[in-house]
Amino acid sequence: MAGVHTAERPDCLIVTGMPGAGKSTVTRLIADRLPRSARLDGDFISRLVVSGRVGALGEPAEEAARQVELCNRNLCTLANNFSDAGFTPVVDWVIPDGAQLDFFVSLLPARRVLFVVLAPGIDVCRYRNTLRDPRERFDFDGYEDLESAMKRELGDVGWWFDTSALSPEQTADRIVREAGVKAATGQRRPPGGHWVTE
């Protein structure tokens, strides 16, 4: 099956991208299209910390990094639990660098990880962000730096999917159909090495 594997032990699908790339909308649509799925929203999981919460870009930086790692651990624990129960985990979260993806893959050892980067371009991300409900907008001025870092560290990993000319529905349809071939991360890369895509 070329798409997302949904058998006894489903694949784990991670959909990432810059703010405004369409992750939330697309992951909801993907989850709806799969026969058994669970959508895991990293923003929601991170907000489970109520008192003492520090956002990913907040201060102090050490505490922000600790809480990002906690969120990643929680996402992977949920993904493993849902996959073991026969549900395809669909993770919606910003994965900004290779170290964070390495961490995810190390905590999902018993299943294939599919990694999709929604990459419509900075201008499209900025525009889409303006279309959101004001309560859901994300004020972000680091697009250039984030895009550069992601391409440098993750440019040869998974499926970089230019969705600028596609609707969310078309994007979700293609991911469900093609992610199994285009988005497999393969084995965990060695330190300083490169991912081997399947």
C-alpha positions, 0 to 999 in steps of 0.5 A: 500500500503506497499510502499511510499503512493502517494495519495491525501496527500503523505507521506514525505520521508526523506533519510539520511546517512553519506557522501558517503552512496548514498543519492543523487543517490538513491533519484534521482532514487526514485523520478524517480520511483514515479508517482508524486514526488519532490526531495529536496536536502538539500545541494542545499537548504543550498547553496541558501545562497550566501553571509555570508554562513557558512557550517554545520561544519563551524565557528562560530558554532552558525551561522552554527547551525542557518543556518542549522535550516534555511535550515531545515525550508526551506526543510519542507516548500517545502515538505509541499507545494509539498505534499499539491499539490499531489507530494511526497517529497523526502528529501536528507539531513544528519539528524545527531541526534534526535533533528533535526528529531524531528524538521522535524516531528514537521514541517510536522504535517499533513503527515506521515514521512518516515525515511530511513537511508542508512547504508552501513558502513563506509568503503563503504561510504569512498570508494564510495566517492572516486568514485565521480566526484572530484567536488562532493567529500566531504572531511570528517574525522568524520565518526566514530563520526557521525555513533556513534551519529546517532546510539545512537540517531536514532538507533531505528527510521525508517528503517536502511537499509544496502545497501552495497551489493545493487546497487543504482537501487536495493536500490531505488526499495526496498525503493519505495516498502517497506518504507511505512512499514519499515520506518514510524516514528510514533508519535513525541517522547516526550522529553527524550522518544522514537519514536513509530514506526508504 
